[in-house]
Amino acid sequence: MASQASRIGTATLREPSIWRQFPSRVVTFCIVELQKLSHDRTEAFTRAVQPVLWLVIFGETFNRLHAIPTGGVRYLDFLAPGIIAQSSMFVAIFYGIQIIWERDAGVLTKLLATPTPRAALIIGKSFAAGIRAMIQVVVVLVVSSLLGVTLTLNPLRIAGACLFVLMGSAFFACLSMTIAGVVLKRDRLMGIGQMITMPLFFASNALYPVAIMPGWLRAISRVNPLTYEVDALRGLLIDTPSNLALDFGVLTVAVVAGITTASMLIGRLAR
Amino acid sequence: MPEIPALLCEGLSYRYGDHLALDGIGLRVDRGEIFGLLGPNGAGKTTTLRIANTLLPLQEGRIEVLGFDVRRSQMAVRRRIGYVPQQLSIEAALTGRQNVTWFARLFDVPRAERRERVDEALETMGLGESADRLAGTYSGGMVRRLELAQALVNRPELLILDEPTVGLDPVARDGVWQRVEELREATGMSVVLTTHYMEEAEILCDRVALLHLGRIVATGTPAELELRLGPDASLEDVFRHFTGNDLDAQGDAAPSIRSIRATRRTARRVG
């Protein structure tokens, strides 16, 4: 070990510090995600269908019904941030399928053999999922302004909303990759993904306020990170009362926990 | 000072559950050598490589890659090796160049050198002209050469190739052999490869080790091993002599359904 410096060709090899390596990996995975998206744009379009349906059909209808007490806010305005959170969650929660696909295709083994700490791989992938989610944000923002929703035009607030969407997607992508690390099979992940997305959606404040939920549902929604994401998005985009500090804190804890468990399980996919 | 070997294994054992896959292997691969690990399916070739490239944890024994202990210096080992797994594995939704650039980033190739190194790796593998096509349109032989380009972009000192020509047609196979040979000539890099094509071992390898049921049964140059059996013996005869009759070991050492399926799927995908 003493003669490391004398090795041919290794003298130029620097170990980048962990503080440079993590951001560099995140950027790398985001670039690759953008490159993939640019080669296949159909997905971006097909993914846009659902949120548009929710806004145009569900949103318009309930807007007329006045069935849901939203504290004086138009229902469409109330719904738009919820749909941003919901549709980006849908994208993220199936992101683990990509990692199983990469495993089946042998790409994951190669990634794990590069000098990339597992946590950096997971964080990179989570942010890459967030890139896909950003498309949903744009779609919902455009469609809802066409529907006359009065969203903020303050760039700082929109940037803040994007940050919350990124955090939410990162959490749900980690959840998905954690499940992938447990079940190891694409079909099983699909099944579980389908099983949990709707409950996560309904047991949140995306469609209706927490206040009108029965007690048991309210309890579930309190531990559902989606609720906090929606709360923050509403506060930032349509200026309803919200607790941004609490939302940020809860999502941070959720993301850190998600990254930790997913990083521990990802190795299982390499064996 | 004795030269630090490219790969050094001592008393290496590995268990999958209660199946003993490696049973006290000792190996030494010198700098600049092309070393072949031969053996029937299930002999433990891939397991050995995967411990060396840190994909599998070290259970028992010692293994040093370029003087670095795989357990203590994981990242240093990964940074200095190039790895091409058995399965043809590239990101089909990216171009050839994007695939290589991705790995250049994952190996922290400095931005100023990145483009040049990527071009160099693609040129070396004869992919300069097709670099901007989607990798999904590549033939099997091109995919393998693209993988070699990915593995070379960090200028590794040790190249680890797991069955580099399995599933390729004879022309593509010759192409891969030729490139590996040229690389060694040009860079003096060490290569460890597994194969069960005796022809491949005979043409390419300076020395080989015969692995059977997790044990090394013979080591030497192909010529030495042949001479041991008689003046007219081929490496294939040597193989049969040491491993029993056919190329596939019996019982639980036979290839798993999963690996056969993976090979077929790969063959189908790359057409």
Interface residues (C-beta under 8 A of the other chain):
Chain A: M1 S3 Q4 R7 I8 G9 T10 L13 R14 E15 P16 Q21 S24 R25 V27 T28 I31 V32 Q35 K36 H39 D40 D104 A105 G106 V107 T109 K110 L111 L112 A113 T114 P115 T116 P117 A270 R271
Chain B: M1 I4 N53 T54 L55 L56 L66 G67 M75 A76 R78 R79 R80 I81 Y83 V84 P85 Q86 Q87 L88 S89 I90 E91 A92 A93 L94 T95 Q98 W102 F103 R105 L106 F107 D108 L134 E147 Q150 R155 E157 A262 R265 T266
